[in-house]
Amino acid sequence: MQQALLAARQAGIDVAGLKVGDAETELTLERVGLLPIDAKAVEDKVSDWYLRNGIAARDRVRKEASETTDAALEAAEAALQAAAAALRLAKQLGGEAA
């Protein structure tokens, strides 16, 4: 990889910030044709990326569903409390009318 970085510098390719052993460096050098592309390694990296992002998306959906459920439960509880208060008031008014 050091030779590939040296070749990239000599070819005028900006390699600032790239380090030997870094996955991003390896992908960059593969993209510009200075390293042979390891199809299995690229597939593994893509699979890992999809797995991590898929899990993150699932977790976001679960969190949003939980928040929506919590809000619905709070609204239902408030409605029940309002109904109980209305029932108490109706009983109180009914008792006063008698």
MOPAC internal coordinates of N, CA, C and O (Angstrom, degrees):
PM7 1SCF
backbone

  N    0.0000 0     0.00 0     0.00 0    0    0    0
  C    1.4494 1     0.00 0     0.00 0    1    0    0
  C    1.5298 1   109.85 1     0.00 0    2    1    0
  O    1.2310 1   120.24 1   145.95 1    3    2    1
  N    1.3325 1   117.15 1   -34.05 1    3    2    1
  C    1.4636 1   119.21 1   177.90 1    5    3    2
  C    1.5199 1   110.48 1   -60.73 1    6    5    3
  O    1.2310 1   120.68 1   139.75 1    7    6    5
  N    1.3258 1   116.30 1   -40.25 1    7    6    5
  C    1.4649 1   119.81 1   178.85 1    9    7    6
  C    1.5253 1   110.39 1   -64.91 1   10    9    7
  O    1.2310 1   120.30 1   142.28 1   11   10    9
  N    1.3243 1   117.03 1   -37.72 1   11   10    9
  C    1.4615 1   120.51 1   178.95 1   13   11   10
  C    1.5239 1   110.40 1   -66.45 1   14   13   11
  O    1.2310 1   120.06 1   140.40 1   15   14   13
  N    1.3338 1   117.48 1   -39.60 1   15   14   13
  C    1.4703 1   120.38 1   176.99 1   17   15   14
  C    1.5240 1   110.68 1   -64.40 1   18   17   15
  O    1.2310 1   120.47 1   137.94 1   19   18   17
  N    1.3257 1   116.72 1   -42.06 1   19   18   17
  C    1.4635 1   120.77 1   177.88 1   21   19   18
  C    1.5243 1   110.09 1   -62.71 1   22   21   19
  O    1.2310 1   120.31 1   136.46 1   23   22   21
  N    1.3304 1   117.01 1   -43.54 1   23   22   21
  C    1.4641 1   120.74 1   178.43 1   25   23   22
  C    1.5261 1   110.77 1   -62.77 1   26   25   23
  O    1.2310 1   120.37 1   142.16 1   27   26   25
  N    1.3230 1   116.90 1   -37.84 1   27   26   25
  C    1.4659 1   120.54 1   178.65 1   29   27   26
  C    1.5219 1   110.10 1   -64.47 1   30   29   27
  O    1.2310 1   120.52 1   135.00 1   31   30   29
  N    1.3306 1   116.61 1   -45.00 1   31   30   29
  C    1.4793 1   119.77 1   177.86 1   33   31   30
  C    1.5229 1   110.59 1   -59.48 1   34   33   31
  O    1.2310 1   120.80 1   134.83 1   35   34   33
  N    1.3249 1   116.08 1   -45.17 1   35   34   33
  C    1.4617 1   120.65 1  -178.95 1   37   35   34
  C    1.5261 1   111.29 1   -64.92 1   38   37   35
  O    1.2310 1   120.45 1   151.04 1   39   38   37
  N    1.3236 1   116.75 1   -28.96 1   39   38   37
  C    1.4672 1   120.78 1   179.25 1   41   39   38
  C    1.5225 1   111.58 1   -83.60 1   42   41   39
  O    1.2310 1   120.56 1   179.44 1   43   42   41
  N    1.3490 1   116.53 1    -0.56 1   43   42   41
  C    1.4581 1   119.84 1   178.63 1   45   43   42
  C    1.5132 1   114.03 1    83.83 1   46   45   43
  O    1.2310 1   120.30 1  -165.49 1   47   46   45
  N    1.3117 1   117.03 1    14.51 1   47   46   45
  C    1.4675 1   121.17 1   178.95 1   49   47   46
  C    1.5228 1   108.32 1   -84.93 1   50   49   47
  O    1.2310 1   120.72 1   -46.85 1   51   50   49
  N    1.3212 1   116.24 1   133.15 1   51   50   49
  C    1.4653 1   121.35 1   179.82 1   53   51   50
  C    1.5238 1   109.14 1   -70.02 1   54   53   51
  O    1.2310 1   120.89 1   -64.16 1   55   54   53
  N    1.3143 1   115.91 1   115.84 1   55   54   53
  C    1.4633 1   120.51 1   179.88 1   57   55   54
  C    1.5270 1   111.37 1  -116.33 1   58   57   55
  O    1.2310 1   120.77 1  -162.19 1   59   58   57
  N    1.3256 1   116.14 1    17.81 1   59   58   57
  C    1.4655 1   120.11 1   179.41 1   61   59   58
  C    1.5262 1   109.16 1   -59.80 1   62   61   59
  O    1.2310 1   120.70 1   -47.30 1   63   62   61
  N    1.3013 1   116.27 1   132.70 1   63   62   61
  C    1.4600 1   121.27 1   177.80 1   65   63   62
  C    1.5157 1   114.57 1    85.79 1   66   65   63
  O    1.2310 1   120.11 1   171.55 1   67   66   65
  N    1.3317 1   117.39 1    -8.45 1   67   66   65
  C    1.4604 1   119.40 1   178.81 1   69   67   66
  C    1.5227 1   109.13 1   -86.49 1   70   69   67
  O    1.2310 1   120.75 1   -39.09 1   71   70   69
  N    1.3444 1   116.18 1   140.91 1   71   70   69
  C    1.4650 1   121.00 1  -176.81 1   73   71   70
  C    1.5209 1   109.77 1  -128.72 1   74   73   71
  O    1.2310 1   121.20 1   -31.22 1   75   74   73
  N    1.3146 1   115.31 1   148.78 1   75   74   73
  C    1.4594 1   120.91 1   175.65 1   77   75   74
  C    1.5233 1   108.26 1   -63.59 1   78   77   75
  O    1.2310 1   120.87 1   -46.58 1   79   78   77
  N    1.3293 1   115.94 1   133.42 1   79   78   77
  C    1.4581 1   120.69 1   178.35 1   81   79   78
  C    1.5182 1   114.34 1    90.12 1   82   81   79
  O    1.2310 1   120.10 1   173.08 1   83   82   81
  N    1.3265 1   117.41 1    -6.92 1   83   82   81
  C    1.4601 1   121.63 1  -179.45 1   85   83   82
  C    1.5274 1   109.32 1   -85.44 1   86   85   83
  O    1.2310 1   120.22 1   -45.10 1   87   86   85
  N    1.3176 1   117.19 1   134.90 1   87   86   85
  C    1.4692 1   121.13 1  -178.21 1   89   87   86
  C    1.5226 1   111.51 1   -61.84 1   90   89   87
  O    1.2310 1   119.98 1   140.35 1   91   90   89
  N    1.3247 1   117.63 1   -39.65 1   91   90   89
  C    1.4705 1   120.88 1   179.84 1   93   91   90
  C    1.5273 1   110.33 1   -64.61 1   94   93   91
  O    1.2310 1   120.47 1   141.48 1   95   94   93
  N    1.3252 1   116.71 1   -38.52 1   95   94   93
  C    1.4654 1   120.78 1   176.90 1   97   95   94
  C    1.5164 1   109.97 1   -61.93 1   98   97   95
  O    1.2310 1   121.14 1   134.62 1   99   98   97
  N    1.3236 1   115.42 1   -45.38 1   99   98   97
  C    1.4597 1   119.90 1  -179.59 1  101   99   98
  C    1.5279 1   110.94 1   -60.19 1  102  101   99
  O    1.2310 1   120.42 1   133.75 1  103  102  101
  N    1.3251 1   116.81 1   -46.25 1  103  102  101
  C    1.4681 1   119.72 1   179.23 1  105  103  102
  C    1.5229 1   111.41 1   -62.99 1  106  105  103
  O    1.2310 1   120.43 1   139.08 1  107  106  105
  N    1.3289 1   116.78 1   -40.92 1  107  106  105
  C    1.4648 1   120.55 1   179.85 1  109  107  106
  C    1.5220 1   110.40 1   -62.26 1  110  109  107
  O    1.2310 1   120.63 1   134.45 1  111  110  109
  N    1.3125 1   116.41 1   -45.55 1  111  110  109
  C    1.4673 1   120.26 1  -179.71 1  113  111  110
  C    1.5276 1   111.33 1   -66.95 1  114  113  111
  O    1.2310 1   120.23 1   144.88 1  115  114  113
  N    1.3257 1   117.17 1   -35.12 1  115  114  113
  C    1.4668 1   119.87 1   175.39 1  117  115  114
  C    1.5238 1   110.36 1   -64.82 1  118  117  115
  O    1.2310 1   120.70 1   137.27 1  119  118  117
  N    1.3463 1   116.26 1   -42.73 1  119  118  117
  C    1.4655 1   120.69 1  -178.66 1  121  119  118
  C    1.5215 1   112.28 1   -60.30 1  122  121  119
  O    1.2310 1   120.59 1   141.31 1  123  122  121
  N    1.3196 1   116.47 1   -38.69 1  123  122  121
  C    1.4718 1   118.81 1  -178.31 1  125  123  122
  C    1.5220 1   111.44 1   -88.70 1  126  125  123
  O    1.2310 1   120.32 1  -175.36 1  127  126  125
  N    1.3310 1   116.99 1     4.64 1  127  126  125
  C    1.4525 1   120.92 1   173.59 1  129  127  126
  C    1.5142 1   115.45 1    83.68 1  130  129  127
  O    1.2310 1   119.61 1  -165.74 1  131  130  129
  N    1.3148 1   118.35 1    14.26 1  131  130  129
  C    1.4599 1   120.52 1  -178.69 1  133  131  130
  C    1.5222 1   113.02 1   -93.45 1  134  133  131
  O    1.2310 1   120.34 1   170.27 1  135  134  133
  N    1.2988 1   116.95 1    -9.73 1  135  134  133
  C    1.4618 1   121.47 1   173.14 1  137  135  134
  C    1.5213 1   106.95 1  -129.72 1  138  137  135
  O    1.2310 1   120.74 1   -34.70 1  139  138  137
  N    1.3239 1   116.18 1   145.30 1  139  138  137
  C    1.4709 1   116.82 1   175.39 1  141  139  138
  C    1.5286 1   109.01 1   -67.03 1  142  141  139
  O    1.2310 1   120.95 1   -36.81 1  143  142  141
  N    1.2921 1   115.79 1   143.19 1  143  142  141
  C    1.4606 1   120.12 1  -178.88 1  145  143  142
  C    1.5220 1   108.90 1   -81.27 1  146  145  143
  O    1.2310 1   121.27 1   -55.19 1  147  146  145
  N    1.3078 1   115.18 1   124.81 1  147  146  145
  C    1.4572 1   122.26 1   175.93 1  149  147  146
  C    1.5279 1   106.07 1   -94.58 1  150  149  147
  O    1.2310 1   121.02 1   -82.09 1  151  150  149
  N    1.3286 1   115.64 1    97.91 1  151  150  149
  C    1.4657 1   120.64 1  -174.25 1  153  151  150
  C    1.5234 1   111.66 1   -57.64 1  154  153  151
  O    1.2310 1   120.00 1   141.11 1  155  154  153
  N    1.3168 1   117.60 1   -38.89 1  155  154  153
  C    1.4674 1   120.85 1  -179.44 1  157  155  154
  C    1.5263 1   110.36 1   -65.63 1  158  157  155
  O    1.2310 1   120.39 1   138.28 1  159  158  157
  N    1.3385 1   116.86 1   -41.72 1  159  158  157
  C    1.4673 1   120.21 1   179.57 1  161  159  158
  C    1.5213 1   110.68 1   -64.82 1  162  161  159
  O    1.2310 1   120.38 1   138.49 1  163  162  161
  N    1.3343 1   116.87 1   -41.51 1  163  162  161
  C    1.4648 1   120.49 1   178.74 1  165  163  162
  C    1.5240 1   109.62 1   -64.28 1  166  165  163
  O    1.2310 1   120.54 1   136.46 1  167  166  165
  N    1.3270 1   116.57 1   -43.54 1  167  166  165
  C    1.4697 1   120.42 1   178.75 1  169  167  166
  C    1.5295 1   110.58 1   -60.90 1  170  169  167
  O    1.2310 1   120.49 1   138.03 1  171  170  169
  N    1.3307 1   116.67 1   -41.97 1  171  170  169
  C    1.4668 1   120.45 1   178.36 1  173  171  170
  C    1.5208 1   111.20 1   -62.77 1  174  173  171
  O    1.2310 1   120.44 1   138.45 1  175  174  173
  N    1.3407 1   116.77 1   -41.55 1  175  174  173
  C    1.4661 1   120.59 1   179.84 1  177  175  174
  C    1.5234 1   110.69 1   -65.08 1  178  177  175
  O    1.2310 1   120.65 1   137.57 1  179  178  177
  N    1.3279 1   116.35 1   -42.43 1  179  178  177
  C    1.4658 1   120.36 1   179.52 1  181  179  178
  C    1.5259 1   109.98 1   -66.28 1  182  181  179
  O    1.2310 1   120.39 1   136.27 1  183  182  181
  N    1.3258 1   116.86 1   -43.73 1  183  182  181
  C    1.4697 1   120.52 1   178.95 1  185  183  182
  C    1.5195 1   110.77 1   -60.78 1  186  185  183
  O    1.2310 1   121.00 1   136.37 1  187  186  185
  N    1.3306 1   115.69 1   -43.63 1  187  186  185
  C    1.4636 1   120.29 1   178.71 1  189  187  186
  C    1.5218 1   110.65 1   -61.35 1  190  189  187
  O    1.2310 1   120.52 1   137.64 1  191  190  189
  N    1.3344 1   116.62 1   -42.36 1  191  190  189
  C    1.4644 1   121.06 1   179.81 1  193  191  190
  C    1.5258 1   110.18 1   -61.96 1  194  193  191
  O    1.2310 1   120.57 1   132.41 1  195  194  193
  N    1.3461 1   116.51 1   -47.59 1  195  194  193
  C    1.4652 1   119.54 1   179.46 1  197  195  194
  C    1.5262 1   111.08 1   -63.02 1  198  197  195
  O    1.2310 1   120.32 1   140.36 1  199  198  197
  N    1.3157 1   117.00 1   -39.64 1  199  198  197
  C    1.4589 1   120.39 1   179.47 1  201  199  198
  C    1.5223 1   110.56 1   -62.49 1  202  201  199
  O    1.2310 1   120.46 1   130.87 1  203  202  201
  N    1.3485 1   116.73 1   -49.13 1  203  202  201
  C    1.4649 1   119.92 1  -179.38 1  205  203  202
  C    1.5217 1   111.01 1   -61.92 1  206  205  203
  O    1.2310 1   120.16 1   135.86 1  207  206  205
  N    1.3321 1   117.29 1   -44.14 1  207  206  205
  C    1.4597 1   119.85 1  -178.24 1  209  207  206
  C    1.5183 1   111.80 1   -72.83 1  210  209  207
  O    1.2310 1   120.27 1   147.89 1  211  210  209
  N    1.3273 1   117.09 1   -32.11 1  211  210  209
  C    1.4618 1   120.27 1   176.35 1  213  211  210
  C    1.5192 1   111.35 1   -65.19 1  214  213  211
  O    1.2310 1   120.84 1   138.14 1  215  214  213
  N    1.3236 1   116.00 1   -41.86 1  215  214  213
  C    1.4630 1   120.47 1   178.05 1  217  215  214
  C    1.5223 1   110.20 1   -65.62 1  218  217  215
  O    1.2310 1   120.66 1   138.46 1  219  218  217
  N    1.3280 1   116.35 1   -41.54 1  219  218  217
  C    1.4698 1   119.75 1   179.07 1  221  219  218
  C    1.5257 1   110.44 1   -63.35 1  222  221  219
  O    1.2310 1   120.23 1   138.83 1  223  222  221
  N    1.3393 1   117.16 1   -41.17 1  223  222  221
  C    1.4659 1   120.61 1   179.38 1  225  223  222
  C    1.5270 1   110.20 1   -65.08 1  226  225  223
  O    1.2310 1   120.63 1   137.30 1  227  226  225
  N    1.3313 1   116.40 1   -42.70 1  227  226  225
  C    1.4697 1   120.01 1   178.32 1  229  227  226
  C    1.5246 1   110.44 1   -60.64 1  230  229  227
  O    1.2310 1   120.60 1   136.66 1  231  230  229
  N    1.3250 1   116.47 1   -43.34 1  231  230  229
  C    1.4639 1   120.25 1   179.93 1  233  231  230
  C    1.5257 1   111.58 1   -64.06 1  234  233  231
  O    1.2310 1   120.45 1   141.51 1  235  234  233
  N    1.3504 1   116.74 1   -38.49 1  235  234  233
  C    1.4747 1   120.08 1   177.55 1  237  235  234
  C    1.5217 1   110.79 1   -63.60 1  238  237  235
  O    1.2310 1   120.54 1   136.71 1  239  238  237
  N    1.3313 1   116.57 1   -43.29 1  239  238  237
  C    1.4688 1   120.63 1   179.98 1  241  239  238
  C    1.5255 1   110.12 1   -63.83 1  242  241  239
  O    1.2310 1   120.52 1   137.18 1  243  242  241
  N    1.3329 1   116.61 1   -42.82 1  243  242  241
  C    1.4650 1   119.72 1   178.49 1  245  243  242
  C    1.5228 1   111.13 1   -61.96 1  246  245  243
  O    1.2310 1   120.49 1   138.11 1  247  246  245
  N    1.3286 1   116.67 1   -41.89 1  247  246  245
  C    1.4629 1   120.59 1  -179.53 1  249  247  246
  C    1.5286 1   110.19 1   -64.39 1  250  249  247
  O    1.2310 1   120.66 1   134.72 1  251  250  249
  N    1.3490 1   116.35 1   -45.28 1  251  250  249
  C    1.4645 1   119.89 1   179.43 1  253  251  250
  C    1.5253 1   110.75 1   -63.07 1  254  253  251
  O    1.2310 1   120.17 1   139.20 1  255  254  253
  N    1.3258 1   117.29 1   -40.80 1  255  254  253
  C    1.4667 1   120.67 1   178.75 1  257  255  254
  C    1.5238 1   110.32 1   -64.35 1  258  257  255
  O    1.2310 1   120.68 1   139.57 1  259  258  257
  N    1.3125 1   116.30 1   -40.43 1  259  258  257
  C    1.4636 1   120.51 1   178.82 1  261  259  258
  C    1.5240 1   110.83 1   -64.20 1  262  261  259
  O    1.2310 1   120.88 1   136.95 1  263  262  261
  N    1.3373 1   115.92 1   -43.05 1  263  262  261
  C    1.4702 1   119.76 1   179.01 1  265  263  262
  C    1.5225 1   110.86 1   -64.56 1  266  265  263
  O    1.2310 1   120.37 1   140.06 1  267  266  265
  N    1.3359 1   116.91 1   -39.94 1  267  266  265
  C    1.4691 1   120.97 1   178.78 1  269  267  266
  C    1.5235 1   110.03 1   -65.26 1  270  269  267
  O    1.2310 1   120.43 1   137.17 1  271  270  269
  N    1.3289 1   116.78 1   -42.83 1  271  270  269
  C    1.4626 1   121.12 1   178.24 1  273  271  270
  C    1.5229 1   110.44 1   -62.87 1  274  273  271
  O    1.2310 1   120.43 1   135.77 1  275  274  273
  N    1.3242 1   116.79 1   -44.23 1  275  274  273
  C    1.4697 1   120.60 1   178.33 1  277  275  274
  C    1.5213 1   110.99 1   -59.48 1  278  277  275
  O    1.2310 1   120.40 1   136.18 1  279  278  277
  N    1.3375 1   116.84 1   -43.82 1  279  278  277
  C    1.4678 1   120.77 1   179.94 1  281  279  278
  C    1.5284 1   110.42 1   -64.38 1  282  281  279
  O    1.2310 1   120.23 1   139.58 1  283  282  281
  N    1.3333 1   117.17 1   -40.42 1  283  282  281
  C    1.4675 1   120.61 1   179.12 1  285  283  282
  C    1.5271 1   110.53 1   -65.49 1  286  285  283
  O    1.2310 1   120.33 1   139.10 1  287  286  285
  N    1.3233 1   116.97 1   -40.90 1  287  286  285
  C    1.4703 1   120.22 1   178.15 1  289  287  286
  C    1.5256 1   111.34 1   -64.75 1  290  289  287
  O    1.2310 1   120.37 1   139.31 1  291  290  289
  N    1.3202 1   116.89 1   -40.69 1  291  290  289
  C    1.4668 1   120.30 1   177.60 1  293  291  290
  C    1.5272 1   110.83 1   -63.45 1  294  293  291
  O    1.2310 1   120.48 1   138.60 1  295  294  293
  N    1.3338 1   116.68 1   -41.40 1  295  294  293
  C    1.4651 1   120.39 1   178.96 1  297  295  294
  C    1.5282 1   110.42 1   -65.40 1  298  297  295
  O    1.2310 1   120.24 1   139.40 1  299  298  297
  N    1.3354 1   117.14 1   -40.60 1  299  298  297
  C    1.4653 1   120.74 1   178.84 1  301  299  298
  C    1.5258 1   110.62 1   -65.10 1  302  301  299
  O    1.2310 1   120.61 1   139.31 1  303  302  301
  N    1.3203 1   116.44 1   -40.69 1  303  302  301
  C    1.4655 1   120.22 1   178.36 1  305  303  302
  C    1.5271 1   110.80 1   -63.88 1  306  305  303
  O    1.2310 1   120.40 1   138.10 1  307  306  305
  N    1.3206 1   116.84 1   -41.90 1  307  306  305
  C    1.4687 1   120.64 1   178.14 1  309  307  306
  C    1.5265 1   110.20 1   -63.83 1  310  309  307
  O    1.2310 1   120.36 1   140.38 1  311  310  309
  N    1.3339 1   116.92 1   -39.62 1  311  310  309
  C    1.4669 1   120.38 1   178.86 1  313  311  310
  C    1.5278 1   110.56 1   -65.15 1  314  313  311
  O    1.2310 1   120.09 1   139.10 1  315  314  313
  N    1.3267 1   117.44 1   -40.90 1  315  314  313
  C    1.4676 1   120.73 1   177.77 1  317  315  314
  C    1.5241 1   111.29 1   -64.23 1  318  317  315
  O    1.2310 1   120.45 1   138.63 1  319  318  317
  N    1.3222 1   116.75 1   -41.37 1  319  318  317
  C    1.4617 1   120.27 1   178.15 1  321  319  318
  C    1.5254 1   110.70 1   -64.23 1  322  321  319
  O    1.2310 1   120.46 1   140.02 1  323  322  321
  N    1.3357 1   116.73 1   -39.98 1  323  322  321
  C    1.4662 1   120.20 1   178.31 1  325  323  322
  C    1.5325 1   110.35 1   -65.80 1  326  325  323
  O    1.2310 1   120.70 1   139.94 1  327  326  325
  N    1.3384 1   116.27 1   -40.06 1  327  326  325
  C    1.4656 1   120.04 1   178.92 1  329  327  326
  C    1.5297 1   110.50 1   -65.68 1  330  329  327
  O    1.2310 1   120.12 1   139.03 1  331  330  329
  N    1.3268 1   117.38 1   -40.97 1  331  330  329
  C    1.4680 1   120.83 1   178.23 1  333  331  330
  C    1.5236 1   110.52 1   -64.01 1  334  333  331
  O    1.2310 1   120.45 1   138.92 1  335  334  333
  N    1.3262 1   116.75 1   -41.08 1  335  334  333
  C    1.4679 1   120.39 1   178.32 1  337  335  334
  C    1.5211 1   110.14 1   -64.84 1  338  337  335
  O    1.2310 1   120.26 1   139.41 1  339  338  337
  N    1.3328 1   117.11 1   -40.59 1  339  338  337
  C    1.4665 1   120.68 1   178.75 1  341  339  338
  C    1.5255 1   110.33 1   -65.02 1  342  341  339
  O    1.2310 1   120.18 1   141.06 1  343  342  341
  N    1.3161 1   117.26 1   -38.94 1  343  342  341
  C    1.4634 1   121.45 1   178.84 1  345  343  342
  C    1.5292 1   110.62 1   -65.95 1  346  345  343
  O    1.2310 1   120.40 1   137.18 1  347  346  345
  N    1.3290 1   116.83 1   -42.82 1  347  346  345
  C    1.4748 1   119.75 1   177.45 1  349  347  346
  C    1.5257 1   110.49 1   -61.72 1  350  349  347
  O    1.2310 1   120.88 1   137.18 1  351  350  349
  N    1.3268 1   115.92 1   -42.82 1  351  350  349
  C    1.4624 1   120.32 1   179.84 1  353  351  350
  C    1.5245 1   110.29 1   -64.08 1  354  353  351
  O    1.2310 1   120.70 1   137.80 1  355  354  353
  N    1.3347 1   116.27 1   -42.20 1  355  354  353
  C    1.4691 1   119.79 1   179.58 1  357  355  354
  C    1.5271 1   110.59 1   -63.48 1  358  357  355
  O    1.2310 1   120.20 1   139.25 1  359  358  357
  N    1.3265 1   117.22 1   -40.75 1  359  358  357
  C    1.4693 1   120.59 1   178.00 1  361  359  358
  C    1.5241 1   110.52 1   -65.40 1  362  361  359
  O    1.2310 1   121.58 1   138.78 1  363  362  361
  N    1.3316 1   114.58 1   -41.22 1  363  362  361
  C    1.4633 1   119.00 1  -179.97 1  365  363  362
  C    1.5212 1   110.17 1   -64.57 1  366  365  363
  O    1.2310 1   119.91 1   135.04 1  367  366  365
  N    1.3153 1   117.77 1   -44.96 1  367  366  365
  C    1.4643 1   121.27 1   179.44 1  369  367  366
  C    1.5231 1   110.65 1   -67.27 1  370  369  367
  O    1.2310 1   120.28 1   142.79 1  371  370  369
  N    1.3170 1   117.06 1   -37.21 1  371  370  369
  C    1.4648 1   120.97 1   177.83 1  373  371  370
  C    1.5218 1   110.93 1   -65.28 1  374  373  371
  O    1.2310 1   120.18 1   142.37 1  375  374  373
  N    1.3164 1   117.26 1   -37.63 1  375  374  373
  C    1.4625 1   121.69 1   178.44 1  377  375  374
  C    1.5087 1   111.46 1   -69.18 1  378  377  375
  O    1.2310 1   119.97 1   143.83 1  379  378  377
  N    1.3258 1   117.66 1   -36.17 1  379  378  377
  C    1.4611 1   121.42 1   179.57 1  381  379  378
  C    1.5220 1   110.89 1   -72.16 1  382  381  379
  O    1.2310 1   120.46 1   147.84 1  383  382  381
  N    1.3408 1   116.72 1   -32.16 1  383  382  381
  C    1.4591 1   120.10 1  -178.68 1  385  383  382
  C    1.5273 1   110.87 1   -72.03 1  386  385  383
  O    1.2310 1   120.18 1   154.52 1  387  386  385
  N    1.3219 1   117.26 1   -25.48 1  387  386  385
  C    1.4715 1   120.02 1  -177.38 1  389  387  386
  C    1.4717 1   112.20 1   -81.30 1  390  389  387
  O    1.2310 1   120.10 1   180.00 1  391  390  389

